[in-house]
Amino acid sequence: MKGIVEERAIELGEYIIENKATVRSTAKKFGISKSTVHMDVSERLKKVNPQLYTQVKAVLEVNKSQRHIRGGIATQLKYKNKR
């Protein structure tokens, strides 16, 4: 069982890097919860593959810095469609 979790963490990390994906979109793609994705790429991946962890962390930091912009766009679209 332990090997499966580490493999999943690596697979999630590679997906995030290749697609510049968010935690939410990654969770949706793999059919698991956001908290599982976050736990895998932030804690498990750090122990299993530190180089991959560093790359994933960089992508997630960019996503985090853009979060307020994405939220604003979503809100704008929400109210634009109600008119």
C-alpha positions as CSV (number, residue, x, y, z in Angstrom):
1,M,0.0,0.0,0.0
2,K,2.8,2.4,0.8
3,G,4.3,2.2,-2.7
4,I,1.1,3.1,-4.3
5,V,0.9,6.4,-2.4
6,E,4.4,7.5,-3.4
7,E,3.7,6.6,-7.0
8,R,0.5,8.6,-7.0
9,A,2.4,11.6,-5.5
10,I,4.9,11.5,-8.3
11,E,2.2,11.1,-11.0
12,L,0.3,14.1,-9.5
13,G,3.5,16.2,-9.4
14,E,4.4,15.4,-13.0
15,Y,0.8,16.3,-14.1
16,I,0.9,19.6,-12.3
17,I,4.3,20.5,-13.9
18,E,3.3,19.4,-17.4
19,N,0.0,21.2,-17.4
20,K,0.7,24.1,-15.0
21,A,-2.4,22.8,-13.3
22,T,-4.0,23.9,-10.1
23,V,-4.6,21.6,-7.1
24,R,-8.4,21.8,-7.9
25,S,-8.0,20.9,-11.5
26,T,-5.6,18.1,-10.7
27,A,-8.0,16.7,-8.1
28,K,-10.8,16.7,-10.7
29,K,-8.7,15.0,-13.3
30,F,-7.6,12.2,-11.0
31,G,-11.0,11.9,-9.2
32,I,-9.5,12.5,-5.7
33,S,-10.0,15.3,-3.1
34,K,-8.1,18.5,-3.2
35,S,-6.8,17.8,0.3
36,T,-5.3,14.5,-1.0
37,V,-3.6,16.2,-3.9
38,H,-2.2,18.9,-1.6
39,M,-1.0,16.3,0.9
40,D,0.6,14.2,-1.8
41,V,2.5,17.1,-3.5
42,S,3.4,19.1,-0.5
43,E,4.4,16.5,2.1
44,R,4.8,13.0,0.5
45,L,6.5,14.3,-2.7
46,K,9.1,16.2,-0.6
47,K,10.3,12.9,0.9
48,V,10.1,10.8,-2.3
49,N,11.4,13.1,-4.9
50,P,12.8,16.5,-3.6
51,Q,13.7,17.8,-7.1
52,L,10.1,17.2,-8.4
53,Y,8.8,18.7,-5.2
54,T,10.7,22.0,-5.9
55,Q,9.3,22.2,-9.4
56,V,5.7,21.6,-8.3
57,K,6.1,24.1,-5.5
58,A,7.1,26.8,-8.0
59,V,4.0,26.1,-10.2
60,L,1.7,26.1,-7.2
61,E,3.2,29.4,-6.0
62,V,2.4,31.0,-9.4
63,N,-1.1,29.6,-9.2
64,K,-1.5,31.0,-5.7
65,S,-0.3,34.5,-6.8
66,Q,-2.9,34.4,-9.6
67,R,-5.8,33.1,-7.4
68,H,-7.3,36.6,-6.8
69,I,-7.4,37.3,-10.5
70,R,-9.2,34.0,-11.3
71,G,-11.7,34.6,-8.6
72,G,-12.5,38.1,-10.0
73,I,-12.9,36.7,-13.5
74,A,-15.3,34.0,-12.2
75,T,-17.4,36.5,-10.3
76,Q,-17.5,38.8,-13.3
77,L,-18.7,36.0,-15.6
78,K,-21.3,34.9,-13.0
79,Y,-22.9,38.3,-12.9
80,K,-22.6,39.0,-16.6
81,N,-24.6,35.8,-17.4
82,K,-27.4,36.9,-15.0
83,R,-28.3,39.9,-17.1
